[in-house]
Amino acid sequence: MTAMIGKPVNRVDGPLKVSGQATYAYEHWENDVGQPLYGFIVGATIGNGRIARIDTTRAERAAGVQLVMTHLNAPVQGIPTPDPSVPLPYWVAKPELSSPDIHHYGQPVALVVATTFEQARAASNLVDVEYTAEPGHYEFAARHDQAYAPKTLVMGIATDTAVGDFDSAFAGAEVKIDQRFTTPYEFSQPMEPNVCLAVPHRDGEELTAYVSTQIVSAARARIAKTLLMDPQRIDIVAPYIGGGFGSKLAVHAETILALLAARQLKQPVKVAMTRQQIFQLVGMRTTSSQRVRLGAERDGRLVALAHEATMYANPQEEWAEPMAAFLRSLYAAPNRLTRHRLVPLDLQGNEDVRAPGEAPGLLALESAMDELAHALAMDPVELRIGNEPTRDPERDVPFSDRRLVECMREGAHRFGWEGRPARPGSRRDARWLVGYGMAAASRGHPQAPTKARVRIGADGNAVVQSDMTDIGTGTYTILTQVAAECLGLPMDRVRVELGRSEFPTSWGSGGSWGAANSSNAVRRACEALCEKQRTADGRIPAEGLEAEGEIVGASDDPNFTNYSMSSYGAHFAEVGVDIDTCEIRLRRMLGVFAAGRILNHKTARSQLIGGMIWGVGAALHEEAVIDSRSGAFVNRDLAEYLVPVHADIPEIDAIVLDGFDDKANALGVKGIGELSICGAGASIANAVFNATGVRVRDFPITLDKVLPGLPLAEV
Ligand code: MOS
């Protein structure tokens, strides 16, 4: 058997992508589906209230228009009902145009379908809507008195935990940090927008949805429940996805509306959200206010730890991000407290965005740890090492495989951490104040039920099939490697087919579970196939051989009860802050990660670097701003919602420690999709403090927040 797993091989779908032959959802054309019609979504221009009157006459008379759908003529749809059998809301119904009530700005009030996209968009301006506006609540900071405790966080994670007696231990601690950190609304905003090409068959009795989705099974379930159809009559096709980052775990208005229109018109209809619509129709990461309290002895030993996160949630689609939950496994301290609270507002439902929980949570906690190190005059790495737990400090179970200390030591060594300016604001390089910062990374390792099938023909070529998706991460490549190694075939004799509802079911790509889950299901399928081949004396019959493989969800796997399983890492960043303007520039960055075995060192490194760049965005750039009069996101485009660009990103490197987590699964693999986002922003925030002596606790750290605290430059 040739070792293929881990090799830094190129993407098997790379040539298709760079030559334009990888077909995305919006791009299927006549040969496949016939000439489609184009739908354009009309969004509400109030944030709360109802439609008093809607007149579609002018729009219906416009050139090329085939249909204007509103709440007056939309079909009856399923209503969202909480489903305890699914841990995330993406599998439940999402009706559109189902009532005149408006719950958030931009909510669809009509879909205009026309022969061309331009006609549909032009006619969308001719839909006349009168609203009865009601006062709405859009300001998070003004509504903290409304905060309530959810029953659980997403995936059933506990809302509150307490160990020991936090209050007395904190009161008696020799050194204390008690700070509040705030993080803004953020969006996933992948390159490919949310789109669906809906194709009806047999008079709309059956539907094919070419859709940009991270989870095929969730798309199918949501469509079936919303359109009140048998799921077997719905085909999902999603072979290529142009990024997701959480925004495509669910399908949204584009898919529901395209399918409703296609069914009614008995013709293919495609709908793509505009970039601006994505800011109003797809869930955002909630803004947050996080209080972190750390109590320590003079020697740096933590005696009391508390992390309390308050965030926005839409009570109709309650979704609570586990912002403090990672702390339950991160540092040792005998007295501990974590808490999550939700503030209801009249905005679209919040959803998963890139490492939900850890990403904003570690910005706060790892900044606070840096504040504690400074208060103790300790090295931040040594402070963390001194609080390394030997067992999971809240669950009292062993770690499956941790290596956080190793990540920190290796990173410190490679980065040259010993050259860190000991005193904040003490190092100058020409006009730049220079600082170093570090932070720990931690991300949970979820496991979900996943199936895969493998078939080998008499010609010795194998085909792997799963409804798993490749959202740009490299799924095709890693599954080809796993199947090739397990079957003892060269990679070019293995073809991986993904993203179709007719294939065995998975939870797709999300929550950093996709690679670990699907690779283990494929491995099992290959083992079952090899067993069949052995039984057949090594011969493959003319009709070929086929086998399925399956892994169970975490709740059915005792290792998830008996061990604390996460992936870990450490970030190191160097920034320069302009002594006059306070312009903040990342100068270099290094991440060292431990996530069990790595399936492909090239795609893994790309993904880890991508995650670190998200961390740069969270620290320095990203912020979606709400108009407090309407609940609209005012900077809803990529010119004003800033993300890091090439000029913002200097030398960045990501290193993975070779490993194998034998408790995680048979391949020893854990997820890396989101690990490197976690803590990345805090390492930059800490570097800004080290450069300037100014601590900004309101993210993103922009120059106007640093400038008032900066000592005047010597002239
Ligand atoms: Mo992720 S935010 O579960 O795609």
Residues whose N, C-alpha, C, O or C-beta is under 5 A from the ligand:
A	BS01	MOS	F245 G246 D352 V353 R354 A355 P356 S509 G510 G511
